[in-house]
């Protein structure tokens, strides 16, 4: 069986995957710690796996806050800013945080 040509349905999934690898390589967490965080996030996941990367992102948010690399408030603020930028971005154009307008939010 050949692996899928593209295992990601959206660019953000590949970015979350890459960020996880980079944070592991930087020594933020071990693979057993990551496996535990992902396993916990996958509890109650959709049986068809349609929310797998949403669970992945949830695990990533949980582990970076648990390791004090950021706070839950910073993750929430970034989420709000990202959503504002997405709504302000024309369809098909890259989402850029500066499209969110002025904010006291600092870049992570």
N, CA, C and O atoms as CSV, one atom per row, in Angstrom:
chain,resi,resn,atom,element,x,y,z
A,1,UNK,N,N,0.841,-1.182,0.000
A,1,UNK,CA,C,0.000,0.000,0.000
A,1,UNK,C,C,0.885,1.244,0.000
A,1,UNK,O,O,1.798,1.361,0.818
A,2,UNK,N,N,0.620,2.150,-0.897
A,2,UNK,CA,C,1.380,3.394,-0.992
A,2,UNK,C,C,0.800,4.437,-0.049
A,2,UNK,O,O,-0.415,4.509,0.132
A,3,UNK,N,N,1.669,5.244,0.551
A,3,UNK,CA,C,1.154,6.323,1.415
A,3,UNK,C,C,0.418,7.354,0.566
A,3,UNK,O,O,0.666,7.464,-0.635
A,4,UNK,N,N,-0.487,8.107,1.187
A,4,UNK,CA,C,-1.194,9.131,0.411
A,4,UNK,C,C,-0.216,10.173,-0.122
A,4,UNK,O,O,0.809,10.461,0.495
A,5,UNK,N,N,-0.556,10.730,-1.278
A,5,UNK,CA,C,0.316,11.735,-1.878
A,5,UNK,C,C,0.460,12.952,-0.965
A,5,UNK,O,O,1.549,13.508,-0.828
A,6,UNK,N,N,-0.631,13.353,-0.352
A,6,UNK,CA,C,-0.605,14.480,0.584
A,6,UNK,C,C,-1.427,14.079,1.810
A,6,UNK,O,O,-2.652,13.992,1.727
A,7,UNK,N,N,-0.774,13.837,2.937
A,7,UNK,CA,C,-1.512,13.399,4.127
A,7,UNK,C,C,-2.285,14.530,4.812
A,7,UNK,O,O,-2.983,14.287,5.797
A,8,UNK,N,N,-2.173,15.748,4.311
A,8,UNK,CA,C,-2.824,16.893,4.939
A,8,UNK,C,C,-3.930,17.420,4.036
A,8,UNK,O,O,-3.764,17.512,2.820
A,9,UNK,N,N,-5.051,17.760,4.638
A,9,UNK,CA,C,-6.169,18.323,3.880
A,9,UNK,C,C,-6.079,19.832,3.749
A,9,UNK,O,O,-6.731,20.424,2.889
A,10,UNK,N,N,-5.273,20.456,4.599
A,10,UNK,CA,C,-5.164,21.912,4.596
A,10,UNK,C,C,-3.760,22.307,5.045
A,10,UNK,O,O,-3.113,21.567,5.786
A,11,UNK,N,N,-3.290,23.466,4.601
A,11,UNK,CA,C,-1.948,23.902,4.984
A,11,UNK,C,C,-1.738,23.982,6.497
A,11,UNK,O,O,-0.646,23.676,6.974
A,12,UNK,N,N,-2.745,24.382,7.253
A,12,UNK,CA,C,-2.567,24.523,8.695
A,12,UNK,C,C,-2.223,23.186,9.342
A,12,UNK,O,O,-1.526,23.149,10.356
A,13,UNK,N,N,-2.709,22.081,8.762
A,13,UNK,CA,C,-2.392,20.767,9.314
A,13,UNK,C,C,-0.906,20.467,9.168
A,13,UNK,O,O,-0.270,19.981,10.104
A,14,UNK,N,N,-0.359,20.755,8.005
A,14,UNK,CA,C,1.073,20.552,7.784
A,14,UNK,C,C,1.889,21.468,8.689
A,14,UNK,O,O,2.938,21.073,9.197
A,15,UNK,N,N,1.406,22.690,8.889
A,15,UNK,CA,C,2.116,23.631,9.748
A,15,UNK,C,C,2.099,23.161,11.204
A,15,UNK,O,O,3.108,23.273,11.900
A,16,UNK,N,N,0.966,22.638,11.668
A,16,UNK,CA,C,0.891,22.119,13.046
A,16,UNK,C,C,1.827,20.926,13.208
A,16,UNK,O,O,2.498,20.789,14.231
A,17,UNK,N,N,1.868,20.072,12.201
A,17,UNK,CA,C,2.758,18.918,12.220
A,17,UNK,C,C,4.216,19.390,12.293
A,17,UNK,O,O,4.992,18.905,13.116
A,18,UNK,N,N,4.579,20.341,11.423
A,18,UNK,CA,C,5.958,20.852,11.388
A,18,UNK,C,C,6.320,21.554,12.694
A,18,UNK,O,O,7.447,21.431,13.174
A,19,UNK,N,N,5.379,22.280,13.263
A,19,UNK,CA,C,5.647,22.974,14.515
A,19,UNK,C,C,5.901,21.963,15.635
A,19,UNK,O,O,6.764,22.174,16.487
A,20,UNK,N,N,5.157,20.887,15.626
A,20,UNK,CA,C,5.354,19.839,16.628
A,20,UNK,C,C,6.757,19.248,16.512
A,20,UNK,O,O,7.449,19.075,17.516
A,21,UNK,N,N,7.170,18.942,15.293
A,21,UNK,CA,C,8.520,18.404,15.089
A,21,UNK,C,C,9.580,19.396,15.543
A,21,UNK,O,O,10.550,19.011,16.196
A,22,UNK,N,N,9.403,20.667,15.204
A,22,UNK,CA,C,10.390,21.690,15.572
A,22,UNK,C,C,10.476,21.856,17.089
A,22,UNK,O,O,11.570,21.991,17.637
A,23,UNK,N,N,9.338,21.846,17.763
A,23,UNK,CA,C,9.348,21.999,19.219
A,23,UNK,C,C,9.976,20.784,19.902
A,23,UNK,O,O,10.668,20.924,20.910
A,24,UNK,N,N,9.736,19.606,19.357
A,24,UNK,CA,C,10.395,18.405,19.888
A,24,UNK,C,C,11.909,18.507,19.687
A,24,UNK,O,O,12.682,18.255,20.611
A,25,UNK,N,N,12.324,18.877,18.477
A,25,UNK,CA,C,13.751,18.993,18.190
A,25,UNK,C,C,14.416,20.067,19.050
A,25,UNK,O,O,15.605,19.971,19.354
A,26,UNK,N,N,13.652,21.086,19.441
A,26,UNK,CA,C,14.183,22.138,20.308
A,26,UNK,C,C,14.236,21.696,21.770
A,26,UNK,O,O,14.748,22.420,22.624
A,27,UNK,N,N,13.700,20.497,22.055
A,27,UNK,CA,C,13.776,19.946,23.396
A,27,UNK,C,C,12.637,20.333,24.321
A,27,UNK,O,O,12.737,20.148,25.534
A,28,UNK,N,N,11.546,20.872,23.766
A,28,UNK,CA,C,10.431,21.270,24.626
A,28,UNK,C,C,9.743,20.070,25.262
A,28,UNK,O,O,9.290,20.145,26.404
A,29,UNK,N,N,9.662,18.962,24.526
A,29,UNK,CA,C,9.009,17.771,25.050
A,29,UNK,C,C,9.609,16.530,24.414
A,29,UNK,O,O,10.246,16.597,23.362
A,30,UNK,N,N,9.396,15.399,25.067
A,30,UNK,CA,C,9.862,14.111,24.540
A,30,UNK,C,C,8.735,13.487,23.712
A,30,UNK,O,O,7.584,13.915,23.791
A,31,UNK,N,N,9.082,12.473,22.922
A,31,UNK,CA,C,8.035,11.779,22.160
A,31,UNK,C,C,7.037,11.078,23.077
A,31,UNK,O,O,5.844,11.099,22.776
A,32,UNK,N,N,7.459,10.463,24.174
A,32,UNK,CA,C,6.445,9.886,25.075
A,32,UNK,C,C,5.492,10.949,25.644
A,32,UNK,O,O,4.299,10.690,25.806
A,33,UNK,N,N,6.016,12.139,25.945
A,33,UNK,CA,C,5.141,13.214,26.422
A,33,UNK,C,C,4.162,13.622,25.327
A,33,UNK,O,O,2.983,13.857,25.593
A,34,UNK,N,N,4.662,13.705,24.081
A,34,UNK,CA,C,3.790,14.063,22.966
A,34,UNK,C,C,2.720,12.993,22.762
A,34,UNK,O,O,1.547,13.311,22.566
A,35,UNK,N,N,3.124,11.735,22.808
A,35,UNK,CA,C,2.162,10.645,22.614
A,35,UNK,C,C,1.057,10.702,23.669
A,35,UNK,O,O,-0.111,10.465,23.360
A,36,UNK,N,N,1.420,11.015,24.905
A,36,UNK,CA,C,0.425,11.126,25.974
A,36,UNK,C,C,-0.522,12.300,25.718
A,36,UNK,O,O,-1.734,12.173,25.895
A,37,UNK,N,N,0.032,13.439,25.301
A,37,UNK,CA,C,-0.801,14.616,25.032
A,37,UNK,C,C,-1.746,14.357,23.860
A,37,UNK,O,O,-2.925,14.705,23.924
A,38,UNK,N,N,-1.232,13.746,22.790
A,38,UNK,CA,C,-2.067,13.454,21.630
A,38,UNK,C,C,-3.117,12.409,21.987
A,38,UNK,O,O,-4.277,12.529,21.592
A,39,UNK,N,N,-2.713,11.389,22.731
A,39,UNK,CA,C,-3.672,10.367,23.152
A,39,UNK,C,C,-4.822,10.959,23.943
A,39,UNK,O,O,-5.980,10.598,23.733
A,40,UNK,N,N,-4.506,11.864,24.849
A,40,UNK,CA,C,-5.552,12.519,25.646
A,40,UNK,C,C,-6.459,13.357,24.749
A,40,UNK,O,O,-7.678,13.342,24.917
A,41,UNK,N,N,-5.875,14.084,23.802
A,41,UNK,CA,C,-6.668,14.908,22.893
A,41,UNK,C,C,-7.564,14.068,21.990
A,41,UNK,O,O,-8.627,14.520,21.564
A,42,UNK,N,N,-7.129,12.843,21.701
A,42,UNK,CA,C,-7.907,11.972,20.811
A,42,UNK,C,C,-9.046,11.239,21.522
A,42,UNK,O,O,-9.874,10.601,20.872
A,43,UNK,N,N,-9.089,11.327,22.844
A,43,UNK,CA,C,-10.190,10.701,23.573
A,43,UNK,C,C,-11.494,11.355,23.129
A,43,UNK,O,O,-11.639,12.575,23.210
A,44,UNK,N,N,-12.423,10.562,22.672
A,44,UNK,CA,C,-13.701,11.088,22.214
A,44,UNK,C,C,-13.666,11.694,20.822
A,44,UNK,O,O,-14.613,12.367,20.416
A,45,UNK,N,N,-12.588,11.463,20.089
A,45,UNK,CA,C,-12.482,11.992,18.726
A,45,UNK,C,C,-13.493,11.301,17.819
A,45,UNK,O,O,-14.026,10.243,18.154
A,46,UNK,N,N,-13.744,11.905,16.687
A,46,UNK,CA,C,-14.667,11.336,15.708
A,46,UNK,C,C,-14.172,9.965,15.259
A,46,UNK,O,O,-12.991,9.815,14.948
A,47,UNK,N,N,-15.038,8.976,15.220
A,47,UNK,CA,C,-14.607,7.629,14.808
A,47,UNK,C,C,-14.011,7.578,13.400
A,47,UNK,O,O,-13.179,6.718,13.111
A,48,UNK,N,N,-14.429,8.485,12.530
A,48,UNK,CA,C,-13.906,8.463,11.156
A,48,UNK,C,C,-12.585,9.218,11.011
A,48,UNK,O,O,-12.031,9.281,9.913
A,49,UNK,N,N,-12.075,9.788,12.099
A,49,UNK,CA,C,-10.799,10.481,12.065
A,49,UNK,C,C,-10.855,11.862,11.444
A,49,UNK,O,O,-9.814,12.480,11.219
A,50,UNK,N,N,-12.053,12.359,11.161
A,50,UNK,CA,C,-12.178,13.650,10.481
A,50,UNK,C,C,-11.662,14.825,11.308
A,50,UNK,O,O,-11.362,15.886,10.759
A,51,UNK,N,N,-11.558,14.644,12.611
A,51,UNK,CA,C,-11.060,15.727,13.459
A,51,UNK,C,C,-9.656,15.446,13.996
A,51,UNK,O,O,-9.239,16.031,14.995
A,52,UNK,N,N,-8.933,14.550,13.328
A,52,UNK,CA,C,-7.612,14.157,13.804
A,52,UNK,C,C,-6.688,15.350,13.989
A,52,UNK,O,O,-6.051,15.475,15.035
A,53,UNK,N,N,-6.601,16.231,12.995
A,53,UNK,CA,C,-5.673,17.353,13.119
A,53,UNK,C,C,-6.199,18.434,14.059
A,53,UNK,O,O,-5.408,19.200,14.609
A,54,UNK,N,N,-7.493,18.514,14.253
A,54,UNK,CA,C,-8.024,19.411,15.290
A,54,UNK,C,C,-7.574,18.892,16.655
A,54,UNK,O,O,-7.215,19.678,17.532
A,55,UNK,N,N,-7.594,17.573,16.834
A,55,UNK,CA,C,-7.093,16.969,18.071
A,55,UNK,C,C,-5.588,17.191,18.191
A,55,UNK,O,O,-5.083,17.466,19.279
A,56,UNK,N,N,-4.875,17.071,17.079
A,56,UNK,CA,C,-3.424,17.304,17.059
A,56,UNK,C,C,-3.130,18.718,17.551
A,56,UNK,O,O,-2.263,18.923,18.401
A,57,UNK,N,N,-3.862,19.688,17.009
A,57,UNK,CA,C,-3.661,21.077,17.405
A,57,UNK,C,C,-3.998,21.283,18.876
A,57,UNK,O,O,-3.302,22.015,19.579
A,58,UNK,N,N,-5.054,20.644,19.339
A,58,UNK,CA,C,-5.419,20.730,20.754
A,58,UNK,C,C,-4.301,20.172,21.635
A,58,UNK,O,O,-3.976,20.747,22.673
A,59,UNK,N,N,-3.721,19.059,21.220
A,59,UNK,CA,C,-2.609,18.468,21.969
A,59,UNK,C,C,-1.403,19.396,21.968
A,59,UNK,O,O,-0.724,19.540,22.985
A,60,UNK,N,N,-1.141,20.020,20.834
A,60,UNK,CA,C,-0.011,20.948,20.738
A,60,UNK,C,C,-0.219,22.147,21.663
A,60,UNK,O,O,0.701,22.564,22.367
A,61,UNK,N,N,-1.421,22.692,21.656
A,61,UNK,CA,C,-1.726,23.809,22.555
A,61,UNK,C,C,-1.572,23.388,24.015
A,61,UNK,O,O,-1.034,24.136,24.832
A,62,UNK,N,N,-2.047,22.189,24.334
A,62,UNK,CA,C,-1.963,21.703,25.717
A,62,UNK,C,C,-0.520,21.512,26.163
A,62,UNK,O,O,-0.161,21.883,27.281
A,63,UNK,N,N,0.306,20.938,25.300
A,63,UNK,CA,C,1.673,20.648,25.720
A,63,UNK,C,C,2.511,21.917,25.826
A,63,UNK,O,O,3.359,22.014,26.712
A,64,UNK,N,N,2.294,22.891,24.944
A,64,UNK,CA,C,3.090,24.114,25.052
A,64,UNK,C,C,2.681,24.937,26.269
A,64,UNK,O,O,3.511,25.638,26.848
A,65,UNK,N,N,1.414,24.860,26.662
A,65,UNK,CA,C,1.016,25.559,27.884
A,65,UNK,C,C,1.488,24.797,29.114
A,65,UNK,O,O,1.901,25.408,30.099
A,66,UNK,N,N,1.431,23.459,29.069
A,66,UNK,CA,C,1.910,22.658,30.201
A,66,UNK,C,C,3.410,22.856,30.429
A,66,UNK,O,O,3.885,22.825,31.565
A,67,UNK,N,N,4.138,23.057,29.349
A,67,UNK,CA,C,5.586,23.261,29.445
A,67,UNK,C,C,5.949,24.728,29.638
A,67,UNK,O,O,7.126,25.086,29.636
A,68,UNK,N,N,4.939,25.574,29.804
A,68,UNK,CA,C,5.109,27.009,30.042
A,68,UNK,C,C,5.835,27.725,28.899
A,68,UNK,O,O,6.499,28.737,29.123
A,69,UNK,N,N,5.711,27.201,27.675
A,69,UNK,CA,C,6.268,27.883,26.517
A,69,UNK,C,C,5.378,29.060,26.114
A,69,UNK,O,O,5.823,29.988,25.437
A,70,UNK,N,N,4.132,29.007,26.536
A,70,UNK,CA,C,3.159,30.073,26.331
A,70,UNK,C,C,2.069,29.877,27.371
A,70,UNK,O,O,2.109,28.929,28.156
A,71,UNK,N,N,1.107,30.768,27.372
A,71,UNK,CA,C,-0.016,30.627,28.297
A,71,UNK,C,C,-1.290,30.368,27.508
A,71,UNK,O,O,-1.359,30.645,26.311
A,72,UNK,N,N,-2.283,29.842,28.181
A,72,UNK,CA,C,-3.573,29.624,27.534
A,72,UNK,C,C,-4.147,30.949,27.049
A,72,UNK,O,O,-4.779,30.998,25.994
A,73,UNK,N,N,-3.934,32.022,27.804
A,73,UNK,CA,C,-4.428,33.338,27.392
A,73,UNK,C,C,-3.762,33.792,26.100
A,73,UNK,O,O,-4.423,34.374,25.239
A,74,UNK,N,N,-2.454,33.534,25.948
A,74,UNK,CA,C,-1.765,33.901,24.712
A,74,UNK,C,C,-2.270,33.069,23.534
A,74,UNK,O,O,-2.424,33.587,22.428
A,75,UNK,N,N,-2.523,31.800,23.765
A,75,UNK,CA,C,-3.071,30.953,22.704
A,75,UNK,C,C,-4.446,31.476,22.296
A,75,UNK,O,O,-4.747,31.578,21.106
A,76,UNK,N,N,-5.278,31.806,23.282
A,76,UNK,CA,C,-6.615,32.334,22.980
A,76,UNK,C,C,-6.535,33.657,22.228
A,76,UNK,O,O,-7.285,33.871,21.275
A,77,UNK,N,N,-5.637,34.548,22.644
A,77,UNK,CA,C,-5.484,35.843,21.975
A,77,UNK,C,C,-5.012,35.651,20.535
A,77,UNK,O,O,-5.479,36.335,19.625
A,78,UNK,N,N,-4.097,34.729,20.339
A,78,UNK,CA,C,-3.604,34.449,18.999
A,78,UNK,C,C,-4.724,33.887,18.124
A,78,UNK,O,O,-4.832,34.232,16.948
A,79,UNK,N,N,-5.553,33.023,18.701
A,79,UNK,CA,C,-6.679,32.439,17.971
A,79,UNK,C,C,-7.650,33.521,17.522
A,79,UNK,O,O,-8.100,33.522,16.377
A,80,UNK,N,N,-7.971,34.438,18.422
A,80,UNK,CA,C,-8.881,35.535,18.084
A,80,UNK,C,C,-8.284,36.387,16.973
A,80,UNK,O,O,-8.976,36.749,16.021
A,81,UNK,N,N,-7.008,36.704,17.095
A,81,UNK,CA,C,-6.350,37.542,16.081
A,81,UNK,C,C,-6.296,36.820,14.738
A,81,UNK,O,O,-6.519,37.433,13.694
A,82,UNK,N,N,-6.002,35.528,14.760
A,82,UNK,CA,C,-5.937,34.751,13.522
A,82,UNK,C,C,-7.299,34.710,12.845
A,82,UNK,O,O,-7.392,34.855,11.626
A,83,UNK,N,N,-8.356,34.514,13.627
A,83,UNK,CA,C,-9.707,34.490,13.054
A,83,UNK,C,C,-10.070,35.841,12.448
A,83,UNK,O,O,-10.682,35.893,11.381
A,84,UNK,N,N,-9.703,36.935,13.114
A,84,UNK,CA,C,-9.958,38.273,12.569
A,84,UNK,C,C,-9.195,38.465,11.259
A,84,UNK,O,O,-9.730,39.018,10.299
A,85,UNK,N,N,-7.960,38.013,11.226
A,85,UNK,CA,C,-7.168,38.123,10.000
A,85,UNK,C,C,-7.768,37.289,8.878
A,85,UNK,O,O,-7.802,37.722,7.726
A,86,UNK,N,N,-8.240,36.095,9.214
A,86,UNK,CA,C,-8.855,35.224,8.207
A,86,UNK,C,C,-10.096,35.871,7.613
A,86,UNK,O,O,-10.313,35.807,6.403
A,87,UNK,N,N,-10.912,36.493,8.457
A,87,UNK,CA,C,-12.132,37.151,7.970
A,87,UNK,C,C,-11.818,38.388,7.135
A,87,UNK,O,O,-12.612,38.770,6.275
A,88,UNK,N,N,-10.680,39.012,7.376
A,88,UNK,CA,C,-10.302,40.220,6.649
A,88,UNK,C,C,-9.500,39.927,5.381
A,88,UNK,O,O,-9.144,40.848,4.646
A,89,UNK,N,N,-9.218,38.666,5.126
A,89,UNK,CA,C,-8.389,38.281,3.989
A,89,UNK,C,C,-9.266,37.829,2.830
A,89,UNK,O,O,-10.153,36.996,3.016
A,90,UNK,N,N,-9.034,38.363,1.643
A,90,UNK,CA,C,-9.806,37.920,0.473
A,90,UNK,C,C,-9.603,36.424,0.214
A,90,UNK,O,O,-8.521,35.884,0.448
A,91,UNK,N,N,-10.642,35.775,-0.264
A,91,UNK,CA,C,-10.578,34.350,-0.568
A,91,UNK,C,C,-9.415,34.047,-1.507
A,91,UNK,O,O,-9.230,34.717,-2.523
A,92,UNK,N,N,-8.652,33.050,-1.159
A,92,UNK,CA,C,-7.534,32.615,-1.986
A,92,UNK,C,C,-6.214,33.301,-1.665
A,92,UNK,O,O,-5.160,32.856,-2.118
A,93,UNK,N,N,-6.260,34.370,-0.894
A,93,UNK,CA,C,-5.034,35.080,-0.525
A,93,UNK,C,C,-4.487,34.493,0.776
A,93,UNK,O,O,-5.253,33.966,1.583
A,94,UNK,N,N,-3.180,34.576,0.987
A,94,UNK,CA,C,-2.617,34.086,2.243
A,94,UNK,C,C,-3.123,34.907,3.424
A,94,UNK,O,O,-3.270,36.126,3.329
A,95,UNK,N,N,-3.385,34.234,4.523
A,95,UNK,CA,C,-3.810,34.931,5.731
A,95,UNK,C,C,-2.577,35.527,6.392
A,95,UNK,O,O,-1.589,34.833,6.632
A,96,UNK,N,N,-2.643,36.803,6.680
A,96,UNK,CA,C,-1.541,37.513,7.321
A,96,UNK,C,C,-2.072,38.181,8.579
A,96,UNK,O,O,-3.118,38.829,8.562
A,97,UNK,N,N,-1.332,38.012,9.671
A,97,UNK,CA,C,-1.797,38.559,10.945
A,97,UNK,C,C,-1.988,40.066,10.896
A,97,UNK,O,O,-2.842,40.598,11.605
A,98,UNK,N,N,-1.215,40.764,10.079
A,98,UNK,CA,C,-1.390,42.215,10.017
A,98,UNK,C,C,-2.762,42.605,9.480
A,98,UNK,O,O,-3.189,43.745,9.658
A,99,UNK,N,N,-3.465,41.670,8.819
A,99,UNK,CA,C,-4.818,41.937,8.350
A,99,UNK,C,C,-5.825,41.992,9.497
A,99,UNK,O,O,-6.971,42.395,9.296
A,100,UNK,N,N,-5.410,41.593,10.684
A,100,UNK,CA,C,-6.312,41.599,11.835
A,100,UNK,C,C,-6.500,43.000,12.395
A,100,UNK,O,O,-7.366,43.208,13.244
A,101,UNK,N,N,-5.725,43.945,11.947
A,101,UNK,CA,C,-5.847,45.306,12.458
A,101,UNK,C,C,-4.988,45.499,13.687
A,101,UNK,O,O,-4.201,44.627,14.055
A,102,UNK,N,N,-5.143,46.635,14.309
A,102,UNK,CA,C,-4.312,46.940,15.477
A,102,UNK,C,C,-4.727,46.091,16.659
A,102,UNK,O,O,-5.895,45.738,16.824
A,103,UNK,N,N,-3.748,45.777,17.466
A,103,UNK,CA,C,-3.970,44.931,18.637
A,103,UNK,C,C,-2.797,45.096,19.584
A,103,UNK,O,O,-1.705,45.489,19.172
A,104,UNK,N,N,-3.018,44.803,20.825
A,104,UNK,CA,C,-1.925,44.794,21.788
A,104,UNK,C,C,-1.212,43.455,21.777
A,104,UNK,O,O,-0.261,43.248,22.532
A,105,UNK,N,N,-1.663,42.553,20.931
A,105,UNK,CA,C,-1.087,41.220,20.862
A,105,UNK,C,C,0.327,41.289,20.322
A,105,UNK,O,O,0.593,42.011,19.361
A,106,UNK,N,N,1.228,40.549,20.930
A,106,UNK,CA,C,2.600,40.489,20.427
A,106,UNK,C,C,2.790,39.195,19.649
A,106,UNK,O,O,2.161,38.181,19.951
A,107,UNK,N,N,3.649,39.237,18.657
A,107,UNK,CA,C,3.932,38.044,17.852
A,107,UNK,C,C,4.610,37.002,18.721
A,107,UNK,O,O,5.506,37.321,19.502
A,108,UNK,N,N,4.180,35.757,18.583
A,108,UNK,CA,C,4.788,34.662,19.354
A,108,UNK,C,C,6.025,34.166,18.659
A,108,UNK,O,O,6.682,33.246,19.148
